[in-house]
Amino acid sequence: MTQADKNFKLTCIDILDNGISSEGTNVRTRWEDGTIANYKSVIGVQNKYDVEKEFPMITLRDNTKTVIRAIDEVLWIWQKKSNRVCDLNSHIWDQWAGEDGTIGKAYGYQMNKKIEFKTKDGLKIMDQTDFVLYLLQNDPSSRRIVTNLFNHEELKDMNLEPCLFCTQWLVKEGKLHLILNQRSQDMLAANGWNVMQYAALQYAFARHCGLGVGTLTHNIGDCHIYDRHIPLIEKLMETEAIRCSPRLKINNNSKDFYDLKPEDFVIENYDYNKTVKIGRIPIAI
């Protein structure tokens, strides 16, 4: 059982046993057929992963293709700094695209904005990605290496407000640690996805800055399981995890974060339970 398996199972069990139902609360989310997508949720979940020891991947179901799509999305936001769905290699954002082909002023749009940052070297104009990389290389002891996508002034112009909205980066004893804050998470569809993509980003930033990788701390405000996902989650809870220790390898001679492509990220020593298939996961929107 991987760290990811353990955290996933314990969180799901907590939601199933102790979660609060959304029924009767006029929730926003709907299924494709228009039915209200109710859920059970718990508040204030924190899961920690030792990324140096093991790349966080669930073995309860196959994540071999999912991890590459997840990394593609995080590079779309942090590297391409794009809000255009055509810049993605998958279609996961198609349903939130407007007539202009973008998701509005969300995610990559916010990362691409130039801001005047106060640094120990004076005021510098850069975007949030370059701000993180600059401080990791020039002021690694800083406790102010924080990014924020939840721009209240422009929430009205976003087709979907950011779920993963804040990161904090800390360097201790030559290792890069990441704290990832998420306002809301769909456990079945997004938990493994988000953890894998930000662990990969953590690896990429560490490599760019000549650092080792440390822990990934994932804080979730509202952590939930949708009603139509409950039978699928219960099936996974009965699934036997595989004993393995996944590792991430980046196959690119350049250490520059901006030179990396999704296919450069290779997972080694990963296996998964091949006896369980849960099929297409319905997505609440």
C-alpha distance (Angstrom), angle and dihedral (degrees) to the residues before:
residue distance angle dihedral
M1 . . .
T2 3.81 . .
Q3 3.80 125.4 .
A4 3.80 86.8 -106.7
D5 3.82 92.1 53.7
K6 3.79 91.4 50.5
N7 3.81 95.1 48.3
F8 3.80 92.3 43.9
K9 3.81 94.3 50.6
L10 3.80 95.6 44.4
T11 3.81 92.1 48.8
C12 3.81 93.6 46.9
I13 3.81 92.2 48.2
D14 3.81 89.7 51.1
I15 3.81 91.1 51.5
L16 3.80 94.2 46.3
D17 3.83 92.8 46.9
N18 3.79 101.8 35.6
G19 3.80 107.2 14.7
I20 3.80 122.6 130.0
S21 3.80 115.6 -124.2
S22 3.81 119.5 -124.7
E23 3.81 93.0 -151.0
G24 3.79 112.5 131.7
T25 3.81 94.2 15.7
N26 3.82 97.8 102.4
V27 3.80 95.9 -116.5
R28 3.81 120.1 -161.7
T29 3.82 99.3 -136.5
R30 3.82 122.5 97.1
W31 3.79 136.3 -176.8
E32 3.79 120.8 -122.0
D33 3.81 90.6 -93.9
G34 3.81 91.1 55.6
T35 3.82 95.6 -105.1
I36 3.81 116.2 141.2
A37 3.82 110.0 -97.9
N38 3.79 103.0 -138.2
Y39 3.77 122.3 -176.1
K40 3.80 147.6 -176.8
S41 3.79 115.9 -119.5
V42 3.78 144.8 179.5
I43 3.78 124.6 -153.8
G44 3.79 127.9 -124.6
V45 3.82 108.1 11.3
Q46 3.79 121.2 179.9
N47 3.81 122.9 -170.3
K48 3.80 123.8 178.5
Y49 3.81 128.4 -158.9
D50 3.81 129.0 -169.2
V51 3.78 95.6 -139.1
E52 3.82 92.8 -177.1
K53 3.80 89.3 59.5
E54 3.80 97.9 42.4
F55 3.78 139.7 -3.2
P56 3.84 105.0 -117.0
M57 3.82 107.0 -111.7
I58 3.79 129.2 146.9
T59 3.81 114.6 -127.7
L60 3.83 95.4 -168.5
R61 3.82 88.0 90.8
D62 3.79 137.1 8.6
N63 3.81 114.9 -73.5
T64 3.82 99.5 163.7
K65 3.82 94.4 109.3
T66 3.79 96.1 28.6
V67 3.80 93.4 61.9
I68 3.82 93.2 58.5
R69 3.81 92.3 48.9
A70 3.80 89.4 48.4
I71 3.81 92.0 51.0
D72 3.81 90.1 47.4
E73 3.80 89.1 56.2
V74 3.81 95.4 48.6
L75 3.83 90.3 49.4
W76 3.82 88.5 48.7
I77 3.81 88.1 58.6
W78 3.82 103.5 35.2
Q79 3.82 103.3 28.0
K80 3.81 107.1 26.4
K81 3.82 89.1 30.3
S82 3.78 87.6 -152.6
N83 3.78 134.5 154.3
R84 3.83 93.6 -173.4
V85 3.79 112.9 107.5
C86 3.82 91.3 -150.1
D87 3.83 87.9 68.9
L88 3.81 89.8 65.5
N89 3.80 123.8 85.4
S90 3.81 91.2 -142.3
H91 3.80 134.6 50.5
I92 3.81 98.9 -126.0
W93 3.81 92.7 118.6
D94 3.81 98.0 42.7
Q95 3.79 94.2 101.5
W96 3.82 91.5 58.7
A97 3.81 96.4 46.8
G98 3.78 117.3 115.8
E99 3.79 128.2 -146.4
D100 3.81 89.3 -80.7
G101 3.82 91.3 57.9
T102 3.81 94.1 -111.9
I103 3.80 135.1 105.5
G104 3.78 90.1 -126.6
K105 3.80 123.7 -113.9
A106 3.80 93.9 -22.1
Y107 3.81 136.4 117.3
G108 3.82 108.6 -21.5
Y109 3.80 91.6 26.8
Q110 3.81 89.4 60.8
M111 3.82 92.3 44.8
N112 3.81 90.4 53.2
K113 3.80 95.7 54.2
K114 3.80 114.7 109.8
I115 3.79 112.7 -129.0
E116 3.79 132.9 -177.2
F117 3.80 104.5 -118.3
K118 3.79 126.2 -166.5
T119 3.82 110.2 -130.3
K120 3.80 134.2 166.7
D121 3.82 85.7 -102.0
G122 3.80 91.8 56.1
L123 3.80 132.2 -98.0
K124 3.82 114.4 -21.1
I125 3.79 129.0 -176.9
M126 3.82 113.9 -138.6
D127 3.79 142.2 121.3
Q128 3.79 124.6 -94.0
T129 3.81 96.4 -96.2
D130 3.79 92.0 52.3
F131 3.81 89.7 44.1
V132 3.81 90.3 58.9
L133 3.80 94.0 45.4
Y134 3.81 92.1 45.5
L135 3.80 94.3 52.5
L136 3.80 93.8 42.9
Q137 3.80 88.2 56.9
N138 3.81 100.5 35.3
D139 3.81 106.0 27.4
P140 3.84 107.1 17.5
S141 3.81 94.0 160.6
S142 3.81 90.4 63.4
R143 3.80 117.8 119.6
R144 3.79 90.6 -162.7
I145 3.81 99.1 76.5
V146 3.79 93.5 122.6
T147 3.81 132.3 144.0
N148 3.78 127.1 -162.6
L149 3.81 129.9 -166.5
F150 3.81 96.4 174.6
N151 3.80 97.2 95.6
H152 3.80 103.1 174.2
E153 3.80 92.9 -163.8
E154 3.81 91.2 61.4
L155 3.81 102.9 32.8
K156 3.81 88.1 104.7
D157 3.80 88.8 61.6
M158 3.81 95.7 51.9
N159 3.81 120.5 96.1
L160 3.81 87.3 -150.6
E161 3.78 125.2 14.1
P162 3.82 110.8 -124.6
C163 3.80 116.2 -90.7
L164 3.81 93.6 -168.3
F165 3.77 96.9 48.2
C166 3.81 110.1 156.6
T167 3.81 140.6 34.6
Q168 3.79 132.9 -175.7
W169 3.80 121.5 -163.4
L170 3.80 122.1 -157.3
V171 3.80 131.3 -179.5
K172 3.80 117.5 -151.0
E173 3.81 124.3 169.7
G174 3.79 91.8 -15.7
K175 3.81 95.0 -51.3
L176 3.80 127.4 114.8
H177 3.80 114.2 -131.5
L178 3.79 124.3 -169.7
I179 3.79 131.4 -155.5
L180 3.81 111.3 -163.5
N181 3.81 119.7 -165.2
Q182 3.80 121.4 -160.9
R183 3.80 125.8 -179.0
S184 3.82 95.7 -157.1
Q185 3.80 136.5 6.3
D186 3.81 136.8 -169.7
M187 3.81 100.2 -146.3
L188 3.79 98.5 -154.0
A189 3.79 100.3 41.7
A190 3.79 102.0 31.8
N191 3.81 115.6 19.5
G192 3.80 98.9 83.4
W193 3.81 90.5 35.8
N194 3.81 95.5 55.5
V195 3.80 96.0 43.0
M196 3.81 93.3 49.4
Q197 3.80 95.2 47.4
Y198 3.80 95.6 48.7
A199 3.80 92.5 44.2
A200 3.82 86.6 54.4
L201 3.81 90.3 49.1
Q202 3.80 88.8 49.7
Y203 3.83 89.7 53.5
A204 3.81 91.4 48.2
F205 3.82 94.0 49.8
A206 3.81 92.1 45.6
R207 3.79 90.7 50.9
H208 3.81 92.0 47.9
C209 3.82 91.0 52.2
G210 3.81 99.3 39.2
L211 3.80 94.6 -110.8
G212 3.78 135.1 132.0
V213 3.80 121.0 -120.4
G214 3.77 122.7 -105.4
T215 3.79 133.3 171.7
L216 3.78 131.4 -24.1
T217 3.81 113.0 -148.3
H218 3.80 113.1 -165.1
N219 3.81 116.8 -162.5
I220 3.81 116.9 -170.0
G221 3.81 122.7 -170.2
D222 3.82 101.8 -165.2
C223 3.80 110.6 16.8
H224 3.78 112.4 -173.3
I225 3.79 150.0 169.8
Y226 3.81 117.2 -147.6
D227 3.80 119.4 -129.8
R228 3.82 94.6 -112.2
H229 3.81 90.0 48.9
I230 3.79 95.9 55.7
P231 3.86 95.8 86.1
L232 3.81 89.7 48.2
I233 3.80 92.3 48.6
E234 3.81 90.7 48.2
K235 3.79 88.4 52.8
L236 3.80 90.6 52.2
M237 3.81 91.1 47.8
E238 3.81 88.0 60.8
T239 3.81 92.3 47.7
E240 3.79 120.3 105.4
A241 3.79 112.5 -122.4
I242 3.79 120.0 -132.1
R243 3.79 121.6 -117.0
C244 3.79 107.6 -123.1
S245 3.79 140.5 118.6
P246 3.82 110.7 -132.7
R247 3.79 118.3 -151.1
L248 3.78 130.9 -166.3
K249 3.80 120.5 -135.2
I250 3.80 124.4 -175.1
N251 3.80 112.1 -148.0
N252 3.78 102.5 -159.0
N253 3.80 126.3 104.2
S254 3.78 90.8 -145.4
K255 3.78 116.9 80.4
D256 3.79 91.3 -161.8
F257 3.80 109.6 118.1
Y258 3.80 90.4 -142.8
D259 3.82 92.0 59.4
L260 3.80 94.8 58.9
K261 3.80 124.4 107.1
P262 3.83 128.1 -168.1
E263 3.81 91.7 -107.8
D264 3.83 90.1 58.4
F265 3.80 89.5 70.8
V266 3.81 110.7 86.1
I267 3.80 126.3 -177.6
E268 3.81 117.3 -145.9
N269 3.82 131.8 -171.7
Y270 3.80 93.3 20.8
D271 3.79 126.5 141.6
Y272 3.78 134.6 161.9
N273 3.80 141.6 -161.7
K274 3.79 105.4 -84.7
T275 3.80 96.2 -173.3
V276 3.81 95.9 71.8
K277 3.79 123.9 69.9
I278 3.78 120.8 173.9
G279 3.80 96.9 179.5
R280 3.79 125.9 -147.6
I281 3.79 112.7 -4.9
P282 3.82 112.7 -134.0
I283 3.81 111.0 -128.2
A284 3.79 123.2 -142.2
I285 3.80 113.9 -142.5
